[in-house]
Amino acid sequence: MRRRIAPGRPRLWQLGACTLALTLVAACHAVVSPARVVAHAEPAPATPEQAWDLLDRILDVHVDEHGRVNHAALARDPRALERLYLWLAHTSPDATPEAFPSRADALAYWINAYNALVLISVSRHWPIASVAEVPSPRLIGLVSDTAGFFRVNQFVLGGEPLSLQYLRDDVIGDRFADPRVHFALSTTTRASPRFPRRSFRAADLDARLDADTQIFLGREDALHIDLVRHEVLVSAIFGEYANDFAASPGAQGSMLGWLAGHAPAGERPALERAREQDWPVRTSPWDPRLDPGPPVVP
């Protein structure tokens, strides 16, 4: 199980509240089914290639060159997105393995599905300014104000309902064990990796994951090495998934070891020094507010 890095040990009442909240989440799942009337306005895709072509058309129209999503426009006309969801709901590497002959085909499906479901979730709840505005049972909010978005709402993939959190952690994280995927998955929030402008496909998946990792780690809000204070400030992603990075081959058992091997070349000597000298690593707080999106053209 993944653990979030946090100062100090939780108090007994916090552990009790967390247990209660998880129990409530299990009892309060809300399945978000495809909007069939909207989706059937045109035929749904029949193959993965057709599905990813459709996703590419959606991204081309609604995501700008900076990875900013025009959620308002998607919410006004969700037909293409709902057609894609109708296909995702019936097709997956688990339900139809013959459609995904390689490990890369399967991983590309799960990454594309996660990003598409983020768009669907925001579109269904629009207008919202933050993923924390997606409703959840009140007691769950004592532990997490984003449980509605990540845990309570479930989406159908290949006939099976699952939440965004389960998809990210238990399917993508546990089955593929590649920390680079965290920079391909976007929640369209302010500190999130930029939203992709084209779908992920098996043919160039490894190169795409490398490129997205480099782009994210090149951001000041994702990785900052303080040579004066001898500390490293990293994105909240590294706090949430610290074990994924430390356990990766070549990481030498530490997050700093992973960063030293994957950050932009100019940052690697300082990160190696930080690893050798055991500099502290601080994580930025996670901001659930949505990226403001591209400018509105009059």
PyMOL commands that set and color helices and strands:
alter all, ss='L'
color gray80, all
select helices_A, chain A and resi 12-27+36-39+48-62+71-76+79-90+97-99+103-125+131-133+138-142+147-152+164-176+179-183+202-217+236-240+242-246+255-262+265-276
alter helices_A, ss='H'
color red, helices_A
select strands_A, chain A and resi 30-32+153-157+160-163+223-226+231-234+281-283
alter strands_A, ss='S'
color yellow, strands_A
deselect
rebuild
show_as cartoon
